[in-house]
Structures are given as C-alpha cells and as structure tokens.
Amino acid sequence: MYVNGKKIEEGYLGSDVVTESFILNDFEVPEGYYFMMGDNRERSSDCRTLGCIPKNKMEGRVVRKSMAFRSFWKN
C-alpha cells in the first residue's frame, strides 16, 4: 500500500499476505471521498471493487475500538 507515493511498511502483516495489486495502479482518491479497505485484504469486496465512498454518504459512530495483540507475542 502506498500513501502519497510512499510505501507504507506493514510489519504487522504475515509474510503470506499479498499486498501488491494489479487492479489499482497510480490511483488517486478524489476530494471529499474516502478509500476503505477490508481487513481481509485478499478477499474483501471493498473500495477496490466498489469505488470510493463520498463523505456525505457515510454515517455512523464508533462503538468500540480494538487492536490485534498478535504483534505483542512476536519474538
């Protein structure tokens, strides 16, 4: 994954997770839109399939935030 042309280091991903895609190359998110990716990156039907989400179509509130603790147990 790249943000503003810089590759994001994702050390929390397992070595078997494929992060490169030939679907979106040099893709820009339009002003006022969001690019949402599913957490099952290889099999998610997310913005890579459905397109970007306009800000005015998003609604909801955060009810819980959580974090994967897998990284705490790595050697």
C-alpha positions as CSV (number, residue, x, y, z in Angstrom):
1,M,0.0,0.0,0.0
2,Y,1.3,3.5,-0.9
3,V,0.1,6.8,0.5
4,N,1.2,10.0,-1.3
5,G,3.7,7.9,-3.3
6,K,5.4,6.4,-0.3
7,K,5.2,2.7,0.6
8,I,3.6,2.0,3.9
9,E,5.6,-0.5,6.0
10,E,3.1,-3.0,7.4
11,G,5.2,-5.2,9.7
12,Y,2.0,-6.5,11.4
13,L,1.0,-8.5,8.3
14,G,2.0,-12.1,7.9
15,S,4.5,-13.0,5.2
16,D,1.8,-14.9,3.4
17,V,-0.4,-11.8,2.9
18,V,-0.3,-10.4,-0.7
19,T,-0.4,-6.6,-0.6
20,E,0.5,-5.8,-4.2
21,S,-2.3,-5.4,-6.7
22,F,-2.5,-5.0,-10.4
23,I,-6.1,-3.7,-10.1
24,L,-5.2,-0.2,-8.9
25,N,-2.1,1.4,-10.2
26,D,-1.5,5.1,-9.7
27,F,-4.9,5.6,-8.1
28,E,-6.0,8.9,-6.5
29,V,-8.8,9.3,-4.1
30,P,-11.0,12.3,-5.2
31,E,-11.5,15.2,-2.8
32,G,-14.4,14.6,-0.5
33,Y,-14.2,10.8,-0.8
34,Y,-12.8,8.0,1.3
35,F,-11.0,4.8,0.2
36,M,-12.0,2.0,2.5
37,M,-10.2,-1.4,2.6
38,G,-11.5,-4.5,4.2
39,D,-9.4,-6.3,6.8
40,N,-9.4,-9.5,4.7
41,R,-7.4,-7.8,2.0
42,E,-7.1,-10.7,-0.3
43,R,-10.8,-11.4,-0.4
44,S,-12.7,-8.2,0.6
45,S,-15.2,-6.5,-1.6
46,D,-14.2,-3.0,-0.7
47,C,-13.4,0.2,-2.5
48,R,-11.0,-1.6,-4.8
49,T,-14.1,-3.3,-6.2
50,L,-16.9,-0.8,-5.4
51,G,-15.2,2.6,-5.8
52,C,-14.6,5.4,-3.3
53,I,-17.3,6.4,-0.8
54,P,-18.5,10.0,-0.8
55,K,-18.1,11.7,2.6
56,N,-21.7,12.8,2.6
57,K,-22.9,9.1,2.2
58,M,-21.0,8.0,5.3
59,E,-22.8,7.8,8.6
60,G,-22.4,6.0,11.9
61,R,-20.5,6.3,15.1
62,V,-17.6,4.4,16.8
63,V,-18.9,2.0,19.4
64,R,-15.6,0.1,20.0
65,K,-12.0,0.4,19.0
66,S,-9.8,-2.6,19.2
67,M,-6.3,-3.7,18.2
68,A,-4.8,-7.0,17.3
69,F,-2.5,-8.2,20.0
70,R,-0.6,-10.7,17.8
71,S,2.3,-8.3,17.4
72,F,3.0,-8.4,21.2
73,W,3.8,-12.1,21.1
74,K,6.2,-12.0,18.2
75,N,9.8,-12.9,19.0
